[in-house]
Amino acid sequence: MRLGYFSMPLHPLGRTWAETLREDRDAVILADQLGFHDAFIGEHLTDQHENITNSLLFLATLISDTRQIRLATGTTNLSQQHPVLVAANSAMFDHLSDGRFILGISPGALTSDAEALGILAEDRNKMFAEAIDVITAIWESEAPYDIDLPDNRFTVTTASTMDLDFGVGILPKPLQQPRPEIVGTVVAPFSKGVIAMGRRDFHPLSANFLLPQWVATHWPNYVQGKEAAGEVADPADWRIARTVFVADDAAVAEAYGRGNADSPYRFYYSQMLKKMRKLGRLELFKTRRDQPDDEVTLDYVLDKLVITGTPESVTEQILSFREEVGDFGELVYAGLDWVDPRLAKRSMELMAQKVMPDVNAALS
């Protein structure tokens, strides 16, 4: 099982933008040094707590400061950019990173982003589907292009302006062929989008804030999509994000990972709980659909979704989680604010150097 890294990221107010961006960079650099396979970075335009407005731009600052880790948008919000821009900029990034690029995609869920861009009334899921069709078509075809797909608002051609003698009218292609890996974040139980991912050989990443029983619903849908394409689903292609904190001492793990008022894990899930309650999506945190809303407390959510403890305890919890959801290829460690940098870094070290080797030894 591989070890990956994911960060939205989400910081408390009061810290400077430069400071939190520096911390987010340091986390990815440390992940690279510790041998993490990849790093997914989220983006939002209008959330003061989530400080990265463009994941590709942020990741570009890490290319020369990392060596082996794959750099992934987590995600590029496809309703917010023209697909030609995504295709061209992603292709350039793939060359700059010497093929270490992963394109993570989603529609873009934050409604205040959509309002700011004037697309609040649009069907952003449809815009997402249209955009990815155009991006892959650009990478698969040659200039002058003739991309005019049915029921798709985006048409792409350079037929009237292409001049091969001057080298104009030609969109760039990525270094990785036929294309970089494309990963879709899955945030809903029984997601039908996972079926489409399987059909198109995109790979799923199940969100860290989903209960294990809802995570387990993703794999059968992915298998269904792969079978529809005449292919066999490989568990190695399934990533699952989890919120994990590892410490040398069990009491420290419980305090920093759940109990303390200033715990970054407590802050993260208090924010997520408020957002999901406002959006009417508390069912993500429920063990059954008819569970009363007042049972979904912060301590309940922390108990269900934070894996914390000593390396031995965390290893056991991850193996138990795998028993519940089934085989998967990568555990994606959710990075949070570094309230205590020493503890945050030590957790990543223990995860990479102790927990994952022990998990893989048990699995083998």
N, C-alpha and C positions, 0 to 999 in steps of 0.2 A: 504494500500500500504506500502510495506517495504522500508527501506532506506538502500542502500548498498554503498560501497566505491570502487573506481577503480583508480589505478595510474599506468602509464606506467613505471616509472615516467620520467619526462623530465626537466632537469636542465640546466641553462646557464653555459658556460665554466668559469673557474676561481675559482670555489669552490672546496675544497678538497673532495676526494671520501669518506673519513670517515665522513665528515660533512653532505654530502647529504644523505648518508645511515642512519645516525643517525636521520636526519629530516624525512626520509621516515618511519622509525620505529615509531617515535613519532606520526606521523599522524595516523597510524593504532592503536596504543595504545589509542589515543584520541578517535578514532572512536568506539573502544570497550567500553570505559567509557561512551560514549554518547548513546550507545545502537544500533549502526549500526548493521545490520543483518550479513553482510559478507564483506570481503575485498579481491578484486582481484588485483594481482600484476603482471605486465608485465615483460618480459625479452628480452634482446638483447645482443649479444656478442660484436658487433663492432661499437656501436654508443656511442660517447663520451657524448652525452647529456642524454642518457638513461643508468643509472648507475647500473642496476641490471642484472647480467649475468645469474642467475639461480633463478627463483622465488621460487622454493621449498626450496632451501637453505636459502634464505632470510626469508621466512615465518617461518622456523624452529626456527629462533632466537626470534620469537614473541610468541611461544606457552606458555611459562611460564610467560610472561608479559601481557597476555590477559586472559579474563575469559569466555566470551560468544560468541564473534564474530567468525564466520566461516571463515577459512583461505583458500583462493582460488588462485590457479595458474591462471594468467590472461594474457598470457597463457603459458602452457607447449608447446613448439614448437616441434611437433612430428617428423618432418623430421630430427631433429638434434640429436636424441638419439635412441638407440635400444629400441624397445617396452618392452623388458624384464626388462631393467633398469627402465623405467617409471612405469611399473606395480609393481615391487618390492619396489622401493623407495616411491611411492605413498602409498602403503599398510603400510609401516613402519610409514610414516607421519601420516596416519589416526589413528594408534594406539597411537603415541606420543601425538597427539592433542585430544585424547579421542573422536574421531569421529567428529571433527569439520572441516574436510577436504572436499574441493570441487575441483575436477579436471577440470580446464579450459583448453581447447585444441585449437590449430590452427596448420596450416602447418609450420608457420614461414615465415614472409613476407619480411624480410630485406635481400636484395640480397648480401650485403657484408658479412653477416653471412654465407650465403650459399657458397660464394666463398671461405671464410676462411676454411670451412669444406670440400671443394672439391666436393660439390653437386650442384653447380650452374647450370649445364646442366641437372640435374635430374628433373623429374616431381614431384615436392614437394607436390602437392595436392594428387597425387597418393600415395606417401610415407605416407602421413598423414592418408589417408583412410586405407591403409594396416596396419599401426601401431595401430590404434584404434581397428581394428578387432582382432589383436593379444592380446592387453591389456585386452579387455573384455573376450576373450577366456581363457586367463590365469586365470582370476578371477572366471570364471564359471566352469573350469575343474579341474581334480585332476592329481597329478603326477602318472605316468611319462610323461603325456601330449602327445598329438598327433596332434599338431597344424601345419597343412600343407595345408593352404587354397589356392584355385585356384587363379592363377595370383597374388600371394602375395610373395614378396621376402623373407619374414621372416618365417622360420620354427622353431618350438620350441619343444624340447623333452629332457628328461633326462633318457630315457629308458636304455641306455647302462651303465650308471654310478649310477643310483639310488640305494641306500642301506637304507632300512627302519630301520634296526637295528642301523645304525649310524645316521639316520635322515638327510641324504643328498639326494639332487636331488628333493627337494620340495620347490617350490616358495611360498612366503608368500601371505596371503590373507588379504584384508583390514578389519578393525573392522566393518564398516558399511556393512550390508548385504541386498541385494545381492552385492551391490557395492556402492561407494560414488556417489553423484550427479555429473553428467558430463555436463559441460556447454561449448557451442561453441560460440565464438565471431563472429558476423556477420558484415561485413564491406562493403557489396555491395548491391545496390538496387536490388530487385527482386531475391535475392540469392536463387539458387537451393539447396545450402547446407542446408538451413533451412528445406526443405522437408525431407532430410535424417535424420536430427535431430529429427523431429517428428516421423518418422518411428521407430527410435531406442530409443525413450524416453530420448534423450539428450535435454537440455534446452537452448534456445537462449538468447544471450546478444547482443543487438543492439548497435553499436559503437556510441560514443558521437559526432563524427565528421560528422554524416550523417544528412542531412536535414530532418525535420519531415515527409515530403511527401515520402521520401525514406524509412524511418523507418517503415511507415505504410504498405509498401509492404511485410514486413517480416511475419506478422501474418497470412495472408491468405495461404502462403506457408507452415507455420508450421501446420496449420489446415489440409491442404492437406496431409501432411505426417502422422499426427495422424490418420486421417480417413483411410489411406491406411493400417495402422496397426490395424484397427478395434477399435480405441480408440477415446475418446473425448478430444480435446485440452482444457487445463485449463489456462486462462490468468495469474493465479498466477505464472506460470512457466516462464513467459516472463519477462526478465530484459531489461531495456533501460537505457543506460548511457547518462548523460547530463553534460554539462560544466556549473556549477552554482557558483555564488558568491553572498553572502548575507551580507548586512551591516546594521547597525542601521540607517545610514544616506544615503539618495538617491544619493547625490553628491559624497560621498566616494565610493559608489557601482559602479557608472558610471566610475569614474576615475580609480579605481583599477581593475575593471572588464573588462574595454575596452579602456579607453581614454589615460591613462598615458603611456609615452614611456617605462617605466620600469614595466608596468603591466605584471604579469606572464601569464595572459590570452592572452594578445597581443603577447608575446613571443611564447607561445605554438602554437597558430594558424599561426604565421609567419613561424614557423618550419614546421607545417603540410602542409601549403600552398606550401612551397618550395618543400617538398617531393612529394606531389601529382602532382605538375606541372612537376617535373622531371620524374615521373613514367607515365605521360600521363593519370592521373586519376582525372583531374579537374572536371569531370562530377559529382563527389561526392558532390561538392559544388554548382552545378547548379540547378536551378529550372526547367529547360527544357533542353533537349539534345542539341538543336541548339543554346543555349545561347553563345554569343561570349566569348572567354577566357579573353579578357581585361576587362570584367565586373566583373570578379571574383577577386576583390581586397581584401586586408586584412580587411578594414573596413566593406566591404560587408559581409565577412565571420563572423566577430565578431558579427555583427548585427543579422545574421541568427542563430548563434549557441551558443552564450553566453546568459544564463539567469542570469540577475543581477538586483539588486534592494533591497529595504527594504523587510522584511519578508512578508508584505502584498502584495507587488508587485510580488515577486517571487511565492507566493502561487497562485496568479491569473494566472501567466504565465504557471505554471505547469498544472493547471487545463485546461487552454486553449490548451496546448500541448496534454494533454490526450484526449480532444475532437477531435483533429485532427488525432491522431494515433490510438485511441481506448483504450480499457481497458488493463492494464498490471499489473504485480504483484510487481515489484520492480523498484524504481528509483535509479540508481547507480550514485552517486556523484563523478565526476572526480577530483582527487586530483592533484594539480600542485605544482610548486616550491613555497616555502614560502618566497617570497620577503619581506613581512612584516608578521612575525610570529603572531603578535597580531591580525591582520585582518584575516589571514588565519584560525586561531583557532576559532575566533569569528564567522566566516562564518559557520564552521562546527557545532558550538554550536547552532546558530540560525536555521540552517537547521534541526537539530534533535529535538530541544526543542520548536520551534515555527512553522516553515513552515510545516513539515510533520504532526504534530497534526492537524493543520488547514486544510491541504489537505484532511486528512482522515475524519475530521469532515464534510467537504463539501461533500465528496463522500458518507458518510453514511446518 
